[in-house]
Amino acid sequence: MPTRTRTRLDEDEERVTRAQRLLIGLGAALVHRPFDTATHDQLLSFLTDDAEKVLASLEVLRRRPEAELRARVAELAGHSLLPTGGAA
């Protein structure tokens, strides 16, 4: 069985990915238990302590050229992506 090298996320990718997972979980928790104060506290903590850094990292990622983004996604996914415009 071939071994696959695991590609690590860079600091900005890691920060945005962790925040996305956290916020999806908090959103689901708010839907399930809209008045749970612990969930509200977690969301407030994120907004107060982490949101600014996450938004800065997101902006760094958004400024990457499309070719660089496609190459990075291919590297992380372990395969090539189709060019813009769909199937060849």
N, C-alpha and C positions, 0 to 999 in steps of 0.2 A: 504494500500500500504506500503510495507516495506521501511524503511529509509536506506539509504546507507551512511556509514561514508566516508567522503571524505579524502583520504590520501594525505598528503602534500609532495611535492618534497623536497629533501634536497637541500642544497645550491649549490652543484655541478650540480645536476640534473636540478635545476631551471636555473642556468647560461647557461648550454648547450642548454636547451630547448628554452630559450629566444633568444639566438644567432642563433639557427637554424631557428626559425621563422623569425627573422630579415633578415638573409641572403637569405632565400627563397624569401621573399618579395623584397629585393633589387635586386636579380637576375631577378625576373620577371619584375621589373621596368626597369632594364637595357635592357632587351629584347624588352620591349614595347617602351621605350624612351632612346635609347643608348647614346644620347648626353645630357641628362638632368644633369646639373651641381649639382643640389640639391641631386640627387641620388648618384652621384660620391662623393660629400662631406660627405654624410651619411656613405658610404662604407669606405672612408678614415678615418673618425672618429672612426668607429668600429675597423679598422685595427690598428690604432694608440693607441687607449685608452683601448680597451676591448679584443682584440684577444688573448693576452698573458694569461690573466686570464681564458678565455674560453678554450684555449688549455690545460692549467694546469688541469682544472676541467674535461675535456674530458679524460685526461690521468688517473686521479683518477678513473673515471668510468670504463675505460678499464682494470684497474688492479684488479677489483673485480672478485672473482672466479665465474665461470659459475653458480654454485648452488645459490650463493647469488643474482646474476643478475636475474635468473629465479624466485626466491622467491620475489624479489622486483617488477618485472614486474607483477607477479600474484597479489601481494598486491595492486599495482596501478590500475590494470585492474579489480580487484574484482573477479577473477576466476583463476583456476589452468591451467598451461600449460602442454602440452604433453611432455613426456621425449624426450631427444635428440634421433633422429632417426625416428620421426613421430608417426603415430597412433599405439596404443597398441593392 
